[in-house]
Amino acid sequence: MAESMRSSLPNGGPASSRHEKSLGLLTIKFVTLLQEAKDGVLDLKVAADSLAVRQKRRIYDITNVLEGVGLIEKKTKNIIQWRGENLGCKTAEVLEQVEVLTAQLCELEEQEKELDSQKAWLEQSIKHMNDDPIASRYPST
């Protein structure tokens, strides 16, 4: 599935922007930190500080993906717990899955930005048509 999403990118190249690489690297560090935490319980504020994250939104993106695939659960607003099979079990496999899902998340965010841009353009075009004195002579149905 990830392969088909990559081929749909402009220029047909792999999804390898600096943003995705940095988010992928942050994800690996985050999962490692989570798996090393006592009882698999981690405070997101501590994680953000420990990983020196300037945008906490990145941490929330990662936790949303991990929660969506059932690898973590939120205990409270900023406390999460690992729900994987065993701490440290199949780490490479989990990290690979997290990387794929993180890349998909980035692609979906880009698609959302593009759709928002197209929506704004269409709204502006409609406004211009409504304000156009020539077009207003011909009522639309």
Secondary structure by P-SEA (a helix, b strand, c coil): caaaaaaacccccccccaaaaaaaaaaaaaaaaaaacccccccaaaaaaaaccccaaaaaaaaaaaaaacccccccccbbbbcccccccaaaaaaaaaaaaaaaaaaaaaaaaaaaaaaaaaaaaaaaaaacccccccccc
